[in-house]
Amino acid sequence: EQEQIERKGEYNQLVVPESIEDYVEDGVLSEGFDVDQELTGDYDTTAHYGVDGIRNPAITNASGDLRTPWYTSVKSVDPAGSNPFVLTVLGTDIRIRVKHSDVDDLPSVRSQYKPGQTISVFPESNNSNVPSSSTGPHNHIEVSRGGQFGWQRYLVNPIGLTTSETDFQFTTDGWETSNPANTYF
């Protein structure tokens, strides 16, 4: 089994996702990485720290299902708020966090997926923990290398795996306080 994991790791180290379609079947990018966001309500962020994929409206019956470009294992699942789950990319320091799946469609911890395999279907609901700031149902995908989510130095663009120098922060109170609980990074 260890040899099989090592082979999957060798494969994974060669894969660099080139488009949102590597993550979202029949998908298009609705929000890119490290771009300014115009959000509503008291939620605001200095820049988008992931990518958002939606069904391609030009394709009849587009799937929009979430899939993985790598061999992965589900590390954690939290069926609350934005329904995040984290995948470990086997044999690498890459972690993927996905948000906004429907709660009935979350994967199970320790489930394993191979490249191209569906992890969850496209969400039917707006599963944002701040619905007024969301653009509607979508798959939000974040990638970190060598560390935890929540530390900007580890975040990379899910498409191309390039790093950013942006000071990613967000607030839920419209920047009225400097309370660290209101900043994410």
N, C-alpha and C positions, 0 to 999 in steps of 0.2 A: 504494500500500500504506500509506503514512503517513496518508493521509486516512481509510482504513478503520480504522486503529488509533485515530485521534483520535475517530471516531464511536463505537467500542467503549468508549473511555475516558469519553466523555460519558454513555453509557448506564450504565456501571459506577458513576459518581459519584452516580447517582440511586438506586441499589439499596441498601436496608438490609434484611438478612435479619430476618424476624419470628419464625421458629420453627426447630426442629431439622429440620423437613421441607424447609427450603430447602437443606439439606446432605445429609440422609439420607432417601432415598425410603422411604415407609411407616415412618418412624422415630419414635421417642419419645426424649425426653431422659432419660438414666439418671444423669447427674451434671451439675450446672450450673456456671457460671462463678463464681469468687470465693466458693465455699462451703467450709466446713470439711470435711475428709475424715478418715474413720476407716480408715486403711490398716494393713496387717499387716507383720510382719517388721521389718527395719531401714530400710525406705523410709518416709519420712513427708514431708509437705508442709504449709506453713502455710495454703494454700488451693488449690483447683483452678484452674489457670490456662488452662483451655480448657473445652469442653463435650464430653460423650460422648453419642453416639447409638447406639441399638440398634434392631433390628427391633421393630415394634409387635406384641406378642404377641396383641393383639385382632384382628389381620388375618391371615386364612389365607394362607399363602404370601407373607408380607410380604417385600419385596425387601431393604431395608436398605442398598442400594447407595449409595455416596458420589457426590454430584453437586455441581456448582458453581452458585451463584446469579449468577455474573458471567462475563464473557469472561476467561479465564485462560490462562496459559502455565506449564508446569512448569519451575521454576528449578533444582531439585536433587532428587536421589533418593539415599537411603542404605540399601541392602538389608542392614542389620545391626541388631542389637538390636531396637528397636521399629519398624523399617522406616519411618522418617520420610521424607516428601517435602514440598517447598515449592512453592507456586503463587504466581505474581505476578498480581495483578489489574490487567489492562492499563489504562493511563492514570490510575492512582491510586498512592497510597503504601501500599496495603494488600497484605499478604503473608499467606498461609494456610499453616500447617504441619499436616499430617495424620500421625497415628501409628497403628500397629497393623494396617495392611493386611497381607494375606498376601504374602510375598515374590514369588510368581509373578504377582501382580496389580498390582505397582507400575507407575505410568505411566513413560513415557520422557521424559528431559530434552528440553525444547523442544516437547513435545506441546502442542497448543492445544485448549481446550475452550470451548464456548459455553454460555450459561445453560441449566440443566436437563440437560445432558449428563452421562452416567455417566463417572466417572473411574476407579473401581475397585469391584469387587463387595464385598459384605459379607464380612468376614474369617471364615473357618471355624475358625481357631485363636486361642488367646490369645497374641497377638504382643507382649506386654509384655516389656521387658527386665528387669522384676522381676515375674515371673508370680504370685508369692505375694501381691502387693499389688493385683492386678487383679481386676475383677469378671467377667471373661470376655471373649469377643469383642465388640468395639465399635469404632466410629470415634471417635478423639479429635481434636478440631479446635481449633486455636489461631489467633488472628488478631493481627497487629501492624500498627501504623500508623506510618509514617515512620521505621522503624528495624529493628533486628535482634531476633530472638527471643533471649531471655536477658537482656533489659533491661526490667524491669517497667514503666518509664514508657511503653513502646510497646505493651504488651498491652492489648487491648480485648475486650469480650465479643463473641463471634462472632454472638450474637443481639442485634441492636439497635445494635451497634458503640459501646457506652458504655464509658467508662474506669473504672478502679478505683484506689483509693488503697492497696490491700493490699500489704504487703511480701512478695511471693511468694518463698519459698525452699523447697528440699527437701534432704533428706539421704539417704544410702544407708548410714549407719552408726548410725542411731538417735540422732543429735545428740550423739554421744560426743566428737567433736572439733569444733574451729572451723576445720578445714582448708577453705580456699576451694574445693577440688576437690569437697567434699561439699555445696556449695550451688550452686544453679543460677543464681540471679539475683544 
